[in-house]
Amino acid sequence: MTISKPLYDPSDESLDAAIELLTSIEPTDVGITSCYLDIDSPINDSLGEIQAEALRIGAELDATARHELDDAMTRIRAAVLEARETETRGLAIFSRSVIGGRFWEVIPSTLPFRNQLTYYRVPDVRPLLSLRDVSNEQFVVWSTTDGVELLRLRGGASRTLAWMAESQMQRPENEALESPVLKPIVGIRHQRTGRLARNTLSRLLRPVKSLQLIIAGDPERLQRLGDWLPRNLLSSVKQKIALSPYLARHKALKQIADQTASGVRDAVDAFASTCLRVPYLRGSSVAGVHKTLTALCARSLDLLLISSGNHSLSRLQLSASKLKRIGWDVQQQGSKRNTGFWHTGIEFSRLACQQQIPVLVTHNDHEVIKDGVGGVVLNQDIKAAEVCRPLLGVGDR
């Protein structure tokens, strides 16, 4: 068994820093454009979808805001053409002109985003929050035609931590040797090397807290992995990914990354849809704009659940004191479309990040999350982050 690098590298905090920066931006008289792009798909399709959304939004803006949006689209197209030359699969772009205080930020991703465009008083960070959930370390045991790899996934990027030859997975009873004299000797050797490989794999993963392992390979190799893995690792398997044995390596790695991310997002959706039915959460959940905002203002919210959907802008009907507490100024609007309105998803995710409250972004609308927003309020003995972490495997955020 060969080990390519130490198991742990210093954590990359650039995504956390970007989210902190974006949620600290103060609104001005000019809005900010938030654009998310899937550049892993045909780029003309993605840009066409974004351009169509820009035309729809621009039709409801005043002349200044429409010019601002047009300028942002020009810069976005240039950024996409530049990113096509890299291994980037997704782009998050935020733009505001010098009129509102120049701001330009491009965040590349090794996972694709869903095409989305927003023009609003503050940036929309929900897709970045969702990306952060799937960017936590994931460990994959991948059985290929020539051996088994231990991979670490982070945000769609993979790194080989260890590799073992195919022969180290063979058991003595599977050996087909012609000589009855050599069979026991070779069988013992394979048994020892196989045991060493399994023990080394266990030792590498032992420091990982709350390990939730992923195994990948074609159906036959998945079965063999299940027979070969040590019991402690087998009990930690949370996802199995079936791959075609004919996939090229780069395509197989991309499929592993995508399905792993999809598994995390499915777990978030499942948690959100059942949070009111979990016994130790019952009676400790809030849903809807006013109840959730009250919990946020009182700083009693332990976990925010927010929908990724672009819900219609809602008229803000709150007291002057509560408006002041959340920093809302209805005069700071750059378009007639936004005046006197707010965007539930954008505003709540921004407020939660400012208060360092964990946020889970769901990708389906759930009946339990009224108006696309809700949360969990628990006492000091039970924190929501501790409740959802083992269910979702999304780390300590």
N, C-alpha and C positions, 0 to 999 in steps of 0.2 A: 504494500500500500504506500503510495507517495503522497506527500502533503505539499501543496504548492505555495501556501502562504499561512501565516498565523490565523487562527480562527477569527479574531476580532481586530477590526481596524477602527481608528478614531471615527466617531459618529459625524456624519455630514449634517450640519445644522443650517445649511443655506436655505432650505425650504421654510424652516421655522422663522428664520430672519426675514425672508421675503413676506411671509404672512404678517409678521409683526409690523413691518414697514407699511404694507398696504392698508392695514386696519388702523394705522395711526394718522393717515392722511386726512387733513381737515378739508371739509367741503368749501368750495368757493362759488362765485357766481356762474362759473363754467363747469359743466359736468365732466366726468372722466369715462373714457371708453375702455371696457373690459372685453377682451376677445380671447376665446379658446378655440384652438384648431386641431383637427385630426389631420396631420400631414403624412400619416401612414397610408391613407386612402388617396385616390386620385386627387391631386391638388386642385385641379380645376373644379371638381365637384365641391370640395370644401370651401374654396373661395367664392364659388357661385352661391352657395347657401348663405355664407356670411354677407355677401353683397346684397342679396335679396332682403335679409333682415335689416341691413343698414338703410335700404330704401324705405322699408316699412316704418322704421323708427324715425327717420329723417322727415317723413311726411307730417309728423306731429310736433316737430321742433321749430323754434323761431330761427331767424336767419343766422344769428351768431352761433347758436348751438349746431345748426346744420353744417355750417362751415367747419366747425370744430370736428364733427364726426367725419366729414369728407377728408379732412387733413389726416385724421387717424387712419382711415382706410388706405390712403396712399402709403403711409409708413408701414402699415401691416403687410401689404402686398410685398413691399421690399424686404421685410424681415422674413417672410415665408420663402422667398426665392433664395435668400442666403442660407436658411436653415435646411433647405433640401440637399445641400452638399454634405451634411453631417448625418450621424446616426439618430438624430432627433426624430421622435415619432409624434410628439405633441408640442404645441406652443401656447403659452399664456402670455398675452400682450396687454399692457396697460398704457394708455396714452392720454395726455392732456397738453394743450398748447400753452404758449407763453402767456396768453391772455388770462388763464386761470392759475398761472404758476407752473412753468414747464415741468412735465413729468413724463418719463418714458422708461418702461421696464419690460424686458423680455425674459421669460422663464422657460427654458427648454425642458422637455420631459422625455424619458425613454418609454413612457406609456402614452397612448393617444388620449386626447380629450374628445368629448362630444362637442361638435361645432356649436358655438354659442356666442352671441354678441349682446352687450348691454351698454346703454348710455345712461348714466345715473350720477348722482351727486358724489358718491364714493365708490371705490372699486368693489366688484363682486368677487369674493374670495372662496365661495363655496366649492368650486371644482378643485381648488388647491387644497382645501381641507379634506376633501375626499381622496385626493392624491396622497396626502400625508398619511392617511389611514393605511393605504396599501403600500406605502414606502417603508414601513417598518420591516425589520429583518425577517425573512422567511427562509427556512432551510428545506432543501429538496434533495432526496436521494433519487438519482436518475439512472436507470439501468439501460445501457446502450448495447450495441452489438459486440463491443470489445471490452466492456467492463462496466463498473459502477462509479458514478461521480457523486460527491457531496457538493452541492451548490449553495451559495448564499445569494438570495435575491433581495434587492433593495430598490424600490421604485422602478422595477422593470429591468434593471441592470443585473447581470449575473456574474458571479465569480466562482471559479472552481477552487474549493478548499482542500479536497482530497480526491484521490482516484485509486481504484483497486482493479486488478485484472479480472477478466471473466473467470479464469481458473480458480480464483480464490472464493468464488461462490459455489463451486461444485462440491458435492458431498460424496463420500466414498461409495455409497451405494449406487451412485449414478455413473461411476466410472466403468467404461467398457474396455477392459484390458484382456488381451488374449492369454497372457501368462498368469496362471493361478498363483505362482510364487511371487511375482512382482505386485500383484493386485493389493495385498495387505500393506506392503511397504509404501506404495504410492498413495494408497488410501489414507494412511496415517499422516503422510506429509501434507496432503490436501486438507485434511481435517484440521491440522495445526495451523496452516496458513489461513484457512477460512475462519478459524476461531480468533486468530490474531487480528484479522481485518475487521471482524465484527466488534471485538473488544476495543479496537482503536476508534472505530466509528462512535461507539458509546462514550468513550472517554472525551472525544472532541465535542460532543453535544451535551455532555453532562453539565457544564456551566450555564447553559441557556435556561433562563427562568421561564416556567410555564411553556415548555417546548410543545409546539404544534407542528408536526412534521408533514411534509408533502412527499408522496412517492410518485414517480412518473416512469413510463415505458410502454411498450406495446402490451396487449392483454396477457400474453404468455409470461413476459418478464415481470409484470406486476404481480402475478401469482407467485413467481419464484422469489421476488423480494419479500412477499409476505411470509414465505416459508423460511427465508434466510435471516431476516432482521432479528436482533435480540428482542426479547419480550418487552423490555422497558421502552424501546423505541417503537415497537409495533403498537403499543397502547397509546402512543402519542400521535399516530397518524390521523390527520383531520381531513385530508383530501387526497384523492387518487386521480391522476391525470393520464388518460389513455392516449398514446401517440401512435401514429403510423410508423412502422419500422423503416419506411422509405423516405422519411423527411430528411432534408439536409439539416446539418447541425444548427445553423443560424435560424432556420424556420422552426425547428423543434424548440429552441430556447425562447423564441418569441411566443410560441404557443403556450409554453409553460408559464411565462411571465403573465400573459393575458388571462389564462385560466386561474392562476393564483390570485390575481387582482380581482377577478370576477367572484371568486369564492369569498373573499373578504367583504366585498360589497353586498353579496347575497346574505352574509351573516348580519351585516348592519341592517338590511331591510327586514330580515326575520326578527331581529331584536326589536326594531321600531314597531313592527306590526303586532307584537305580543307583549309589549312592555306593561300594559295595563292588566294582563292576565297572569303575570309572574307573581306568585304569592308574596314575596318580600318587597315587591314594588307597588302592589295594589294600595291605593290610597295615598301614594306619594308621587303621583304624576300630575302634570298640568298640561293643558292643551288649549290652543287658540291664542290670539294675539294678546288680549288683555291679561289673562291669567299668567301667561309666560312672561310678559313684560313686567308685571307686578313682582314676580319671583326674581327676575333679573335686577330690578331696581332695589329690591330688598336684600340682594346678594345671598339669596337662599337657594339658588338653582345650582345643582351639582352636575348636571349634564343637560346639554341642549340637543334636541332632535330637530333637524331642519330638512325640508324637502329641497331637492335640487331643481325642481320645476320652476319655470318662470311664471309665478302666479301674478295675477293682475294687480296693479297698484291699488292700495287700499287707502281710503281717506282716513287721516289720523284724527281720532277723536279722543284726546287725552287732556288732562288738566294742565294748566300752565306750569305748575310745579313739577309735574312728571316730565313734561317736555324739556324743562331746563335740566333735569337730572340726567336725561339721556343725551343731552347736547343737540337737540333737534331745533333747527331754526327754519321755519317755513319760508322765510324771505330768501334763504340761500338756495334758490332753485334756478337752474339755467334754462328752463324750458317750460312752456305752458303745459306740457304733458305731465311734468312732475310737480307743478305748483300745488302745495297743499296735500300731496300724496306721499306715501312712502312704500318701498318695496320690502315686504315682510322678510323674505329670505336674506337679502343683502344686509338689512339693518340689524336683524337679530344675530347673524353670524358675526358681524362687526362688533356688536356690543359684547358678545360672549368672549371673543378673542381678547378684547381690551380688559376684561375681567379675569382672563386666564381660566375660563370655564371650558371643560372638554366639550367638543362638538362632534356629533355624528351626522353625516349627510346621507339621507336616504334617497333612493332613486325611484321609488314608487310612491304614489299618494296612498296614504293609509287613513282609514276611518278614524283611528285613534289619535291621529295628529290633525286636529282641526285647523283649518287655514294654513296647513303646511308647516306648522311650528308647534312644538311642545317641549316638554322636558321632564326631568326627574328631580324631585326634591326629597332628600333623605336626611336623617339625623346625623350627628357627628360620629356615631358608632358605625354607621354603614354609609360609605360613600358610593355614589353612582359609578364613578370611574372603576372602583374595585368590583362592582357588580357586573359591568359589561365587559371588562377586560378578558376574563376567562371564556366568556361566551363568544367573543369576536376575535380574540387573538390580535388586537390592534395596538398592543404595547402600552406604555405608561403615560400616554398623552392625556 
